[in-house]
Amino acid sequence: MARKFRYMLILVLGTLSSLSMAGLPMADGSGRELPSLAPMLEQVNPAVVNISTYTSKEQQQNPLLQDPFFRRFFNIPDEQARPRPRRRQTSAGSGVIVDAAKGSIVTNFHVIKGADEIQVSLVDGRTFEAQLVGGDPEVDIAVLQIQADALTAVSLADSDNLRVGDFVVAIGNPFGLGQTITTGVVSALGRSGLGIEGYEDFIQTDASINPGNSGGALVNLRGELVGINTAIIAPGGGNVGIGFAIPVNMAQASAAQILEHGEVKRGQIGVAIQDMTPALQKAFKLPNGQKGVLVTDVKKDSEADKAGLEAGDLIMAVNGQATPSTGQLRNSIAFSDIGETLILKVLRDGRILMLEVDVGESADWALKAGHPLLQNLTLQPNPQGPGVQIKALAPDSMAAANGLRANDILLSVNRVKVASEQDIAQALQKSDDPVLLQVERGGGVFFLVIH
């Protein structure tokens, strides 16, 4: 047994040595070769930063104190009715320098969300105030910029080449302890449907990711950035070896648009889609186990309509990349350049078709840009009648906080009937006042004010 264990240990160490020419092996005082990640980390660590945010927040006050009659009745001094002093709250996260010359840093949007002040600390001890260039809440990416010399940027890998089982290293600032590394492997790829972000295509890893690691680097053994650490599943409140990182290709696509335009414009083709199920496979007489995304509706005069897509088509691939789920198809289109031509592999009535479709600009970008009160909503045409359906919304969004729910139907906005995302965007532009929505839910109709 001991002999077998020694053999396995030698095999593992030999595998690690062959995988990382940058960091392995090292030698001890006796000249014996020992595996070490230290050389690789010495190159990468300066590119990973700690982020502290400062947010002003008024302490809550009993609304009765604002009533002069109440104060007189109970002999409460007017001074107690004044807003209490604002307090400072801080939170810690991580970020990655992607452009040393410009001082560009990529992190998670949730790390800096709502911050009044952002400070970046480097591994050499220097601290700088950072400016927010822009954010992409649906992917959970933000870009910061600092004015500093002698910065080090991380090299970017092609995350499309990642494989399950590849060794990875997570670098970040867990619990505000300062720079820390953890190691593991890629446990899975293409994780979606988790409800963490609007657009999901996560790398799953067992490298420990803890609070404060958010926005930090997930690198391969060559020291190349493969992902931005983002979230964990922690049913017991601690790390259980299920962490998620945004693939660097996805993060870079958002960051590039933020740096160029200050915002992100999504691509769309004008279809409503849903995942394939065994019942749908049977109803559409598809082979058992057939993968793809079902087209449920095609918007009139949209790019999809012009390309010849029809309801009932099964989209199997985009530009040769398989699309087994709605999340993967949505990502393939949303992160394509506006105006780019995509080749869709479509199954229709037992025949394989190759259709060319141009990518248009998503209407939900215009909606988000037009009115911040309805950010983080995913909308689609109402499949059963007039109005626009809320397909999904972020739990921490202002819309959710004001009572909107997934599957609600928006019939009118500011007393203007709506049938598309464009209608909503135009209705919102008419007034900066609180939004008046006519909502259909569960067969009933009511008005809701979002403010």
Phi, psi and omega per residue, in radians:
M1 nan -0.784 3.141
A2 -1.108 -0.668 3.135
R3 -1.136 -0.702 3.121
K4 -1.130 -0.697 3.132
F5 -1.091 -0.769 3.139
R6 -1.078 -0.682 3.133
Y7 -1.098 -0.774 3.135
M8 -1.118 -0.694 3.128
L9 -1.091 -0.781 3.116
I10 -1.083 -0.688 3.138
L11 -1.106 -0.793 3.139
V12 -1.106 -0.803 -3.129
L13 -1.132 -0.623 3.106
G14 -1.162 -0.666 3.100
T15 -1.121 -0.788 3.113
L16 -1.036 -0.727 -3.104
S17 -1.097 -0.687 -3.118
S18 -1.274 -0.429 -3.089
L19 -1.410 -0.461 -3.028
S20 -2.220 1.586 3.086
M21 -1.240 -0.411 -3.094
A22 -1.325 -0.591 -3.008
G23 -2.019 -0.159 -3.015
L24 -2.288 2.601 -0.180
P25 -1.668 3.061 2.990
M26 -2.030 3.000 -3.129
A27 -2.129 2.509 3.079
D28 -1.527 -3.007 -3.078
G29 -1.100 -0.394 -3.134
S30 -1.650 0.092 3.117
G31 1.522 0.026 3.133
R32 -1.341 2.404 -3.119
E33 -1.363 2.266 3.123
L34 -2.225 2.451 3.113
P35 -1.247 2.496 3.118
S36 -2.745 2.469 3.035
L37 -1.600 -0.044 -3.013
A38 -0.978 -0.822 -3.124
P39 -1.038 -0.717 3.125
M40 -1.155 -0.753 -3.102
L41 -1.171 -0.568 3.094
E42 -1.080 -0.481 3.097
Q43 -1.457 -0.584 -3.008
V44 -1.585 -0.671 -3.022
N45 -0.904 -0.694 3.124
P46 -1.091 -0.311 -3.129
A47 -1.539 -0.140 -3.137
V48 -1.815 2.216 -3.026
V49 -2.037 2.758 2.985
N50 -1.676 2.447 -3.104
I51 -2.115 2.233 3.031
S52 -2.045 2.367 3.131
T53 -2.085 2.578 -3.139
Y54 -2.179 2.164 -3.051
T55 -2.207 2.211 3.076
S56 -1.429 2.394 -3.111
K57 -2.605 2.227 3.103
E58 -1.346 2.383 3.062
Q59 -1.214 2.492 -3.106
Q60 -1.181 2.584 -3.098
Q61 -2.357 2.511 3.133
N62 -1.078 2.172 -3.094
P63 -1.115 -0.367 3.124
L64 -1.116 -0.442 3.136
L65 -1.175 -0.310 3.124
Q66 -1.426 -0.157 -3.116
D67 -1.554 1.990 -3.114
P68 -1.026 -0.672 3.140
F69 -1.089 -0.745 3.124
F70 -1.053 -0.760 -3.115
R71 -1.140 -0.740 3.136
R72 -1.145 -0.718 -3.095
F73 -1.079 -0.695 -3.116
F74 -1.765 0.177 3.085
N75 0.965 0.858 -3.138
I76 -1.712 2.187 3.139
P77 -1.028 2.550 3.129
D78 -1.045 -0.493 -3.105
E79 -1.038 -0.555 -3.111
Q80 -1.281 -0.252 3.122
A81 -1.482 -0.238 -3.135
R82 -1.281 2.615 3.124
P83 -0.980 2.427 3.134
R84 -1.238 2.717 3.124
P85 -0.963 2.520 3.133
R86 -1.340 2.499 -3.129
R87 -1.929 2.762 -3.113
R88 -1.772 2.303 3.077
Q89 -2.061 2.465 3.129
T90 -2.169 2.621 3.025
S91 -2.448 2.707 -3.077
A92 -2.063 2.484 3.077
G93 -2.649 -2.823 -3.078
S94 -2.380 2.928 3.100
G95 -2.739 2.974 -3.081
V96 -2.311 2.227 3.071
I97 -1.324 2.097 -3.124
V98 -1.907 -0.249 3.101
D99 -2.506 1.829 -3.065
A100 -1.215 -0.648 -3.097
A101 -1.159 -0.682 -3.104
K102 -1.660 -0.137 -3.115
G103 1.215 0.551 -3.097
S104 -1.468 2.315 -3.100
I105 -2.235 2.336 3.072
V106 -1.825 2.370 3.093
T107 -2.559 -3.080 3.035
N108 -1.411 2.517 3.095
F109 -1.104 -0.648 -3.086
H110 -1.204 -0.297 3.101
V111 -1.206 -0.643 -3.039
I112 -1.946 0.063 -3.075
K113 -1.024 2.219 3.085
G114 1.318 0.130 -3.082
A115 -1.331 2.445 3.019
D116 -1.547 -0.479 -3.113
E117 -2.520 2.403 -3.137
I118 -2.191 2.210 3.098
Q119 -2.048 2.416 -3.130
V120 -2.036 2.241 3.111
S121 -1.981 2.292 3.130
L122 -1.613 2.871 -3.122
V123 -1.164 -0.365 3.125
D124 -1.492 0.067 3.073
G125 1.717 -0.204 3.137
R126 -1.283 2.570 3.128
T127 -2.245 2.401 -3.109
F128 -2.373 2.603 2.992
E129 -1.445 2.312 -3.070
A130 -1.830 2.588 3.046
Q131 -1.809 2.411 3.088
L132 -1.438 2.020 3.108
V133 -1.341 -0.731 -3.135
G134 3.009 2.949 -3.112
G135 -2.441 2.794 3.082
D136 -2.272 1.487 -3.047
P137 -1.036 -0.559 -3.066
E138 -1.248 -0.427 3.039
V139 -1.775 -0.264 -3.105
D140 1.244 0.804 3.106
I141 -2.160 2.428 3.018
A142 -2.359 2.651 3.115
V143 -2.066 2.217 3.087
L144 -1.954 2.880 3.084
Q145 -2.472 2.377 3.065
I146 -2.187 2.668 3.074
Q147 -1.724 1.794 -3.072
A148 -2.706 2.646 3.076
D149 -1.752 2.892 3.030
A150 0.972 0.804 3.072
L151 -1.585 2.763 3.089
T152 -2.105 2.251 3.109
A153 -1.807 2.660 3.112
V154 -1.516 2.583 3.044
S155 -1.378 2.521 -3.110
L156 -1.757 2.317 3.052
A157 -1.581 3.048 2.990
D158 -1.708 1.805 -3.055
S159 -1.176 -0.257 3.072
D160 -1.174 -0.321 -3.139
N161 -1.579 -0.029 3.118
L162 -1.115 2.570 3.085
R163 -2.249 2.610 3.027
V164 -1.069 2.256 -3.098
G165 1.816 -0.228 3.077
D166 -1.111 2.446 3.087
F167 -1.311 2.425 3.120
V168 -2.425 2.763 3.128
V169 -2.237 2.233 3.082
A170 -1.711 2.276 3.139
I171 -2.171 2.279 -3.132
G172 -3.027 -2.787 -3.020
N173 -2.197 1.152 -3.049
P174 -1.172 2.319 3.098
F175 0.976 0.397 3.136
G176 1.220 0.327 -3.094
L177 -1.300 -0.358 -2.978
G178 1.884 3.088 -2.989
Q179 -1.045 2.250 -3.074
T180 -2.429 2.554 3.067
I181 -2.081 2.575 2.995
T182 -2.373 2.685 -3.073
T183 -2.132 2.756 3.113
G184 -3.127 -2.729 3.125
V185 -2.281 2.918 2.967
V186 -1.315 2.018 -3.081
S187 -1.509 -0.557 -3.140
A188 -2.857 2.848 3.126
L189 -2.246 2.729 3.049
G190 1.200 0.501 3.132
R191 -1.228 2.234 3.121
S192 -2.554 3.106 -3.134
G193 1.274 0.331 -3.116
L194 -1.546 -0.259 -3.136
G195 1.327 0.285 3.139
I196 -1.448 -0.797 -3.131
E197 -2.265 2.992 3.082
G198 -1.246 -0.702 3.097
Y199 -2.044 2.095 -3.026
E200 -2.216 2.330 3.048
D201 -2.743 0.915 -2.876
F202 -1.240 2.586 2.835
I203 -1.479 2.211 3.050
Q204 -1.721 2.341 -3.113
T205 -2.443 2.681 3.042
D206 -1.717 0.073 2.973
A207 -1.118 2.239 -3.008
S208 -1.045 2.168 3.048
I209 -2.122 2.146 -3.068
N210 -2.199 2.937 3.078
P211 -0.904 2.259 -3.054
G212 1.811 -0.385 3.042
N213 -1.303 -0.311 -3.078
S214 -0.955 2.294 -3.130
G215 1.554 -0.111 -3.120
G216 -1.433 -3.093 -2.989
A217 -1.658 2.424 2.868
L218 -1.971 1.999 -3.037
V219 -2.089 2.751 3.027
N220 -1.524 -3.098 -3.064
L221 -1.297 -0.117 3.006
R222 -1.579 -0.023 -3.126
G223 1.419 0.326 3.124
E224 -1.662 2.457 -3.128
L225 -1.266 2.162 3.091
V226 -1.950 -0.334 -3.121
G227 -2.870 2.880 3.050
I228 -1.911 2.006 -3.108
N229 -1.065 2.348 -2.949
T230 -2.322 -0.806 -2.968
A231 -2.694 2.868 3.057
I232 -2.373 2.766 2.896
I233 -1.755 2.074 -3.046
A234 -2.415 1.317 -3.088
P235 -1.081 -0.458 3.130
G236 -1.744 0.089 3.130
G237 1.618 -0.074 3.137
G238 -2.252 3.096 -3.112
N239 -1.270 2.249 3.114
V240 -2.070 0.253 3.082
G241 1.517 0.307 3.079
I242 -2.162 1.657 3.138
G243 -2.076 2.777 -3.075
F244 -2.284 2.458 3.110
A245 -2.291 2.508 3.066
I246 -1.346 2.193 3.119
P247 -0.971 2.470 -3.059
V248 -1.100 -0.567 3.108
N249 -1.082 -0.697 3.122
M250 -1.203 -0.790 3.128
A251 -1.101 -0.722 -3.114
Q252 -1.173 -0.602 3.107
A253 -1.088 -0.740 3.093
S254 -1.200 -0.796 -3.093
A255 -1.074 -0.682 -3.128
A256 -1.091 -0.715 3.120
Q257 -1.218 -0.656 3.117
I258 -1.100 -0.769 -3.126
L259 -1.173 -0.579 -3.100
E260 -1.483 -0.736 -3.021
H261 -2.000 -0.212 -3.052
G262 1.401 0.032 -3.130
E263 -2.781 3.050 -3.103
V264 -2.051 2.286 3.078
K265 -1.917 2.134 -3.115
R266 -1.508 2.605 3.020
G267 -1.574 2.666 3.071
Q268 -2.701 2.798 3.104
I269 -2.142 -0.162 3.056
G270 1.633 0.731 3.092
V271 -2.214 2.669 2.910
A272 -1.790 2.415 -3.003
I273 -2.385 2.823 3.022
Q274 -2.635 2.768 -3.131
D275 -1.249 2.634 3.091
M276 -1.343 2.440 3.084
T277 -2.206 2.830 3.082
P278 -0.978 -0.663 3.141
A279 -1.142 -0.717 3.120
L280 -1.199 -0.648 3.083
Q281 -0.996 -0.765 -3.132
K282 -1.189 -0.748 -3.106
A283 -1.126 -0.633 -3.136
F284 -1.622 0.120 3.095
K285 0.974 0.836 3.119
L286 -1.710 2.715 3.108
P287 -1.054 2.547 3.100
N288 -1.024 2.228 -3.124
G289 1.519 0.065 3.130
Q290 -1.051 2.243 -3.129
K291 -1.820 2.646 3.133
G292 2.657 -3.129 -3.109
V293 -2.105 2.257 -3.066
L294 -1.507 2.276 3.050
V295 -1.455 2.081 -3.126
T296 -1.722 -0.371 3.134
D297 -2.822 2.580 3.088
V298 -2.151 2.139 -3.121
K299 -1.214 2.335 -3.111
K300 -1.067 2.389 3.115
D301 1.138 0.226 3.080
S302 -1.390 3.015 3.096
E303 -1.054 -0.656 3.116
A304 -1.150 -0.690 3.118
D305 -1.119 -0.751 3.129
K306 -1.144 -0.521 -3.124
A307 -1.418 -0.196 3.104
G308 1.689 0.181 3.082
L309 -1.173 2.580 -3.129
E310 -2.326 2.676 3.018
A311 -1.047 2.358 -3.077
G312 1.730 -0.218 3.050
D313 -1.183 2.594 3.066
L314 -1.958 1.966 3.126
I315 -1.489 2.044 -3.038
M316 -1.738 -0.456 -3.094
A317 -2.808 2.699 3.045
V318 -2.184 2.093 -3.103
N319 0.894 0.689 3.075
G320 1.484 -0.114 3.119
Q321 -1.673 2.169 -3.098
A322 -1.054 2.513 3.109
T323 -2.195 1.361 -3.103
P324 -1.344 -0.183 -3.104
S325 -2.427 2.785 3.117
T326 -1.084 -0.623 3.125
G327 -1.059 -0.764 -3.124
Q328 -1.228 -0.667 3.094
L329 -1.152 -0.778 -3.134
R330 -1.048 -0.732 3.119
N331 -1.143 -0.736 -3.115
S332 -1.017 -0.678 -3.118
I333 -1.432 -0.781 -3.049
A334 -1.095 -0.575 -3.084
F335 -1.704 0.196 3.002
S336 -1.480 2.731 3.135
D337 -1.240 2.476 3.067
I338 -1.052 2.234 -3.110
G339 1.642 -0.203 3.128
E340 -1.190 2.551 3.098
T341 -1.724 2.178 -3.138
L342 -1.865 2.597 3.065
I343 -1.824 2.002 -3.131
L344 -1.747 2.293 3.010
K345 -1.635 2.023 -2.980
V346 -2.149 2.384 3.029
L347 -1.811 2.117 -3.132
R348 -2.385 2.044 3.102
D349 0.913 0.723 3.083
G350 1.448 -0.030 -3.131
R351 -1.898 2.473 3.066
I352 -1.592 2.187 3.102
L353 -2.064 2.545 3.022
M354 -1.983 1.891 -3.052
L355 -1.938 2.431 3.062
E356 -1.681 2.243 -3.141
V357 -2.360 2.352 3.090
D358 -1.467 2.577 3.134
V359 -1.568 2.191 3.077
G360 -1.759 3.056 3.139
E361 -1.495 2.296 -3.093
S362 -1.144 2.405 3.101
A363 -1.274 -0.428 -3.129
D364 -1.226 -0.342 3.039
W365 -1.148 -0.775 3.129
A366 -1.080 -0.638 3.110
L367 -1.115 -0.832 -3.093
K368 -1.157 -0.679 -3.137
A369 -1.214 -0.512 -3.056
G370 -1.364 -0.559 -3.070
H371 -2.696 1.983 -3.088
P372 -1.177 -0.307 -3.109
L373 -1.217 -0.298 3.130
L374 -2.026 0.567 3.078
Q375 -1.240 2.751 3.040
N376 1.118 0.598 3.001
L377 -1.870 2.443 2.978
T378 -1.910 2.094 -3.018
L379 -2.006 2.696 3.051
Q380 -2.646 2.769 3.086
P381 -1.027 2.509 3.095
N382 -1.166 2.022 -3.074
P383 -1.236 -0.181 -3.043
Q384 -2.050 0.154 -3.141
G385 2.791 -2.707 -3.094
P386 -1.273 2.815 3.081
G387 1.722 -3.118 -3.123
V388 -2.156 2.292 -3.087
Q389 -1.615 2.425 3.006
I390 -1.462 1.862 -3.127
K391 -1.311 -0.662 3.140
A392 -2.810 2.723 3.041
L393 -2.634 2.588 -3.112
A394 -1.210 2.412 -3.118
P395 -1.040 -0.521 -3.106
D396 -1.688 0.221 -3.132
S397 -1.324 2.782 3.103
M398 -1.147 -0.592 3.119
A399 -1.093 -0.790 3.123
A400 -1.126 -0.687 -3.137
A401 -1.143 -0.427 -3.133
N402 -1.708 0.152 2.976
G403 1.904 -0.076 3.089
L404 -1.270 2.619 -3.118
R405 -2.331 2.769 3.014
A406 -1.060 2.490 -3.138
N407 1.409 -0.064 2.992
D408 -1.068 2.569 3.077
I409 -1.877 2.149 3.063
L410 -1.551 1.966 -3.126
L411 -1.572 -0.628 3.102
S412 -2.607 2.699 3.105
V413 -2.260 2.148 -3.072
N414 0.888 0.737 3.105
R415 1.155 0.320 3.056
V416 -1.919 2.137 3.126
K417 -1.110 2.453 -3.081
V418 -2.190 2.475 3.097
A419 -2.278 -0.044 -3.109
S420 -2.703 2.936 3.073
E421 -1.082 -0.620 3.127
Q422 -1.114 -0.671 3.102
D423 -1.061 -0.729 -3.132
I424 -1.127 -0.786 -3.133
A425 -1.038 -0.741 -3.137
Q426 -1.184 -0.679 3.136
A427 -1.156 -0.605 -3.135
L428 -1.253 -0.500 -3.103
Q429 -1.261 -0.236 -3.064
K430 -1.391 -0.281 -3.078
S431 -2.720 2.509 3.035
D432 -1.676 0.034 3.141
D433 -1.264 2.995 3.045
P434 -0.917 2.581 -3.035
V435 -1.484 2.248 3.068
L436 -1.756 2.035 -3.102
L437 -1.953 2.418 2.943
Q438 -1.766 2.055 -2.951
V439 -2.092 2.361 3.009
E440 -1.841 2.239 -3.129
R441 -2.560 2.168 3.075
G442 1.020 0.588 3.121
G443 1.550 -0.178 3.093
G444 -1.859 2.777 -3.135
V445 -2.182 2.356 3.123
F446 -2.604 2.900 3.088
F447 -1.749 2.538 -3.141
L448 -2.406 2.315 3.097
V449 -1.824 2.220 3.067
I450 -1.872 2.167 -3.094
H451 -2.467 nan nan
